[in-house]
Amino acid sequence: MEFRPCIDLHDGKVKQIVGSTLGYQDQTVIENFISEKDSAYYANMFKKDGLTGGHVIMLGSGNEEAAMLSLQSYPNGLQIGGGITAENAKKFIDAGASHIIVTSYIFHDGQLDMERLEKLVKAVGKEKIVIDLSCRKRDDQWFVVTDKWTKFSDFEVNEKTIPFIEQYCDELLVHAVDVEGKRSGMQEELVQDLAKWTSIPTTYAGGVRSLEDLQKFNDLSNGKLHVTIGSALDIFGGELNYDEVVNYCQNRR
């Protein structure tokens, strides 16, 4: 188990928001935290602590400058997502991203667009791709949600689809959409399912809020999955000590 940090960018600033409130015209985005520090500050912190595989997510437009600053501060140490396409992916790799992260670009009009996925693999190579299978439960099954988590796709996340999608990427990232940013505890069933189904490095994000949760996460996943924590960390306005999380996870690697 590795701790994978995050830098979420919204309106050019480092923020922690409730992701499920994005993308709706008639709904205010719930912001848990707005940092006075820039993206380079956090990138340098993660670099100092030897944390790799963290993700920089551009939540909407106006974030590219801040994203590039983080990549330049920690070359090859961070992954980047948000608006990535086959056309612009190489630009971010060249700027210092270790991987690009995609969801909505390849899950297009509710379906997995194989033409786009193959185009992306051709552009940067599968070894530079992280596929984000952010999902919600519907009819007791997990389905990928897209377009700032506002739309269900018809792509079910299960023991058959995971091995298929793993052929086209180096890692998986999975946000548990219904608990992400809410500091309400993880979706334990999803953690257990991912640990059973995945065979490549996979990072779970959503709801982990304490060292007790981290211990439970490690137990539920048999140490197989990596974990992201955002809003709960003290560096993002929460109560969970960042250094304790780093030390806990490094002692279990």
N, C-alpha and C positions, 0 to 999 in steps of 0.2 A: 504493500500500500504506500503510495506517494501522495503528498499534499501538493495539489496543482493550484496555484494562486490565480487570481483573475483581476483584470482591469476593465471595468465596464465604462464605456464612454457615451455620454448623452449631452447633446448641445455643446460639445467640445470640452466638457469637464468630466473628471472621474466621479462617478456616482454609483450608488447601489439603489436599484429600484425594484419594485415588484413587477417582474417581467410580464406577468399576465395582464397588467393594466396598460401595456403599450398597444398602439395600433388601433385604438378605438376613437372615433371622432367625438363621441359624446361622453367620454370618460376621462377624468383627470389621471395623469400618470402619478402613481404613488412613489414618492422619492423617500427612501429610508435614510440616505446620506448623500451630501454633496461635499466633496473634498476641497479644501483650500490649496492642496498640493497638486502639482501637475502629474501627468502620466509618467514622466521620467523619474520622479521621486519613487514611485512604486516599482518601476522596472529596476531601478538601481537597488532597492531593498531586496527584491527577489533574487537579483544577481548576487548580491553580497551573501545571501543565505543559501546559495547553491540550488535554488528551486528551478527546475526545468519543466517544460510542458504547460506552463501557465497560459491562459488565453486572454487576449485583448479582443473585446467585442465592441464594434461600432454600432450603437443603437440609433439608427437613422443617419441623416446627412449632417455635415458640419463637423465630423469627427476625424477626418483623415489626417489632418495636421498633428493632432494629439496622438493618434495611432502611430504615425511615422516616428514621432519623438520617442515613444516607448520602445519601438523596434531598434532604433539607432542606439538607445541607451543600453540595451541588452541583446546584442546581435545573436541570433540563433538560439535564443533562450525562451522565446515567446511564440505562441500561435496566434493567428488573427482571423477574425470572422466578422460578418456583417456586410452584406452587399458584395460578397466575393463572387466573381464570374470567371469563366474560362478566359475572358479577354483581359481582366485586370489581375488575375492571380499571380502571374510571374512578377509583376511590379512589386508586390508585397514580399515575395520570396527574395527578390533582389535587394529589397530594403532592409532585410535582416530577419524576417519571420522564418521560424523553423518549419511551420506548416500553415496551410490555409484551412479554414473551417467553413463548411457549407451545409445549409439546410434548404432554404426556400429556392435557391437556384436550381437544385436538382430535383426537389419535390415540387413539381411545377403543375399548376392546375389540378392539384389533388392527387397527382400520380408521380411515381418515380420516372423521371425523364432520362432514359438510358443514353440518348444522344448527347445530352448536356454532360452527363457524368463521364462518358468516354472522351468527350472534348476536353474536359478538365484534367483527366488523367494524361491525355496527350500533351497538355499545356505545361504541367509541372511534375508529372510522375506520381504514381500512387503513394510513393514513400513520403510525399509532401502534403498528403491530403488527410484531414480529419473530417469525418462525417458526423454531424450533430443530429442525433435521433431524438430530439426533444419530443416528449410524448405526454399524452393524457389518456386516461382510461375512458372507454366507451363500450357499453355492452360487455363489460368484464374483460375487455382486451385492451392492450396498449396500442395506440395509433400515433404516428408522427403528426405533429401540428406545425403549421408554417405561417408565413406572413405575420411576423411578430406574435406568433402563437395564437392567432385569431381564427385559423381555419384548420379543420381536420383534413388530413390526406386519407387516401384509402390504403396507405402502407402500414400494415400491422407489424409491430415489433414482437418477434417470437423466435422460437428455436429453429425455424426454417429460413426466415428472412435475414437473420443476423449473419450466418455463415455466407450467404450470398453477397450481402453488402460489404463484408470484410474483404472480399476479393479486390475491391476498388479503392481501399484506403489503408493508411498506416495505423490509425487509431480511431476510436469512437469517443464521442462526447455525448452524454445523455442528461439533459435537464428534466427533472421531474416537475413539469410545468405548474401543477396545482399547488405545490408547496414552495417553489422557488421564491426566495426573497421574503418569506413570511416568518422565518425562525420558529416554525411550528413542529419541527421533527421531520425526519425523512420518510419517504414512501418505502417502507421496509420490503414489501412484496416485490417492488421493482428492483431494489438492490439484490435480492436473492435471485430473481429471474436473470438479471444481467450477469451475475457471477456464474450461473449455470450455462448461459447461452453463448458468451463471448470467448474468443480465443486470441484476440489481439488486445493491446493496452486500451483500457476503457475507463473514462473518468465520469463519475456520477456527480451531479450538482443538484442541490435542493434540500433545504430544511435542516441540515446539520448545524447544531447550535451550542454544543457543549463537548467537553472531553468524554463524558459518559456516552454521548451520541457517537463520537468517534470510535470508542471501544465497541459499541454495539454494531456500528457499520463494519468494522474490521471483522467482527465475529460473523455477521450475516453474510459477508462476501468472502469469508475464509482468506482475507488478506489479498484477494485477487484483483479488486478494483482500486482505482485511484479516486481521490475525493477533492472536490472544490468547496470552499466555504467563502461566502462573501459578506452579507449583511451582519452576520453574527460576530464577525471579528472586530476587535477593538480598533484596528487601523481603519475600519469603515464605520465607526460609530457604535459598534455592538459591545458586548460584555466578554466575549471569549478572547483570551489573550493569544495574540498572533504567535509570539515566541513559544508558548507552550504547545500550540498546534504543530509548529515546525519541528520542535524537539520530539514530540510524541510520534509523529509520522517517521521521522528519520531513525528513531530507535526501533521501528518495526519494519524497515526495509530489508 
